[in-house]
Amino acid sequence: MIIAIDGPAASGKGTLGRLIARHFGLLYLDTGSLYRAVARDVMARQVDIFDINAARLAAQTLDPATLDDPGLRDPGVGEAASIVAGFPEVREALLEFQRQIASSKPGAVIDGRDIGTVVCPDADAKLFVTAKVEIRAGRRFTELSRAGEAVTPEGVLDMIRRRDARDMERAASPLRPAEDAHLLETSDLSIEASFDTAVAWIERKISR
Ligand code: CDP
């Protein structure tokens, strides 16, 4: 079974994806960590983040063992990730790894921006998780301040708006819901309520 979860920055896909994977006993892949790791590797080489060749090479030589690096959550790495994610060469180089995980037993929950549309168009269930930009920025502000980052609410709101614009307006696999995705608006939902709603919908969908 493959469950695709897409949505914009800080929509809560990661938290939800992990809980859903545990509930159904599936693997979990946060594909944002792949783009973040590519950005980290380009930044470590101290080359321009807009350098397509450096980004392609970083994607082609990405070591999956480094995907749980806590440094990937740095806000600067997230911003850089949304830049390298705009290069079709980078997306292409990361496709096979994502599909390998998707086809592993016993199945997987995969979260990102283009899982339901490009990576796993035949997923058994597709969720598109959203929340108002101010709510997402508030959640990300809390997460980053707890991690000790020196951020302001206005700075985080600006950052999320820039990320949204890049993710939605790029030509290569822009962020958009797949036609058969179920929209889950979590602005007024707790994590528990989002989880319950998502599981109820997935169970209905896979029993059809
Ligand atoms: O956690 P957050 O919502 O901030 O973002 P993320 O899921 O870690 O992804 C970081 C960046 O990678 C995003 O802003 C996207 O530009 C890019 N990304 C993508 O293009 N395609 C994916 N499947 C996942 C992430």
Residues whose N, C-alpha, C, O or C-beta is under 5 A from the ligand:
A	BS01	CDP	P8 A9 A10 T31 G32 S33 Y35 G78 A81 S82 A85 D111 G112 R113 D114 R163 D167
